[in-house]
Amino acid sequence: MLDLLPDLCDEHGDEIEILAPLFKDYGAAQTFWGQAVTVRCNEDNSKVRELLATPGTGKVLVVDGGASVRRALMGDQVAMLAIENGWAGVVINGAIRDAGAISEMALGVKALATCPMKTEKRGVGEVDVEVTFAGVTIKSDDYIYADINGILVARGPLTHHSF
């Protein structure tokens, strides 16, 4: 397993921000990175599903669910859409469900917790907006790097010998 983040912190410490260590790993791909696409939604995963159904080309969906764990913003069906469309990973400031199935999927998934309750589908949410959680502000087009050590954000792509 690659310990990517410690190396990136050593090499690029002044170019990055680290999210507070609030997130758990749920996907089988525990090391992932890519350009961010942001979405803000509250207990409604309509926009999450819409985005993950589009070509992700190695990107990371960053979902600000307001830290609510009352409804799951992603389950196994939506995670499968992400894989089918080439997304590298998903970071959710909220909950997921179907954690057993997602743990076997080749997708990076970081979330606060699990909750078996699905969301209501109201079509509500904002895409490509600045989101702030875990002490960091993230914009679409920032770069997300994640492994079992945590999650970091950079304003541009970082270089590393293992890429």
C-alpha positions, 0 to 999 in steps of 0.5 A: 500500500502506498503512503502517498500523503506523508510524501506529498506533505514532505515535498509540498508542505507549503502548497497544500491543506489537510482536512481534519481527520474526520473521515473513514475509508469505505472503498476498496481503493484506499489511495486515490487522487484527481481534480475536484468537482464540488457539490453541496446538497442536504439529505438529497443525493440527486446531484450526486447521482447526476454527476457520477453518471457523467464521465469522471475521467479520474476526477474526485467528487467532493460532496458537502452534505453539511455533515448530516448523517441522517441520510446516506448521500451514496449507496452501492448503485451510485458508487457503481455509476462512479466506477462505470464513468471513470471517477477516481473517488468520492469524498463525502461530508456526510454518510454513505450506505451499502458499506459492505458492497462499497468496500469491495468496489474499486473506488476511493470513498471517504465519508463521515459515517454510514446510515442505512436511510436513503435520501429523498430525491428533490433535485436540490443541490448546487454544483461547482460551488466553493465548499468548506468543511473539515477546516478547508475550503475546496473549489472545483478544479482543486486537486484532492489526494487521499490515502489511509493517512487522510485527505489533502487539497492542493490548488493545482496538480502535485508531482510525486515520484510514484505518479 
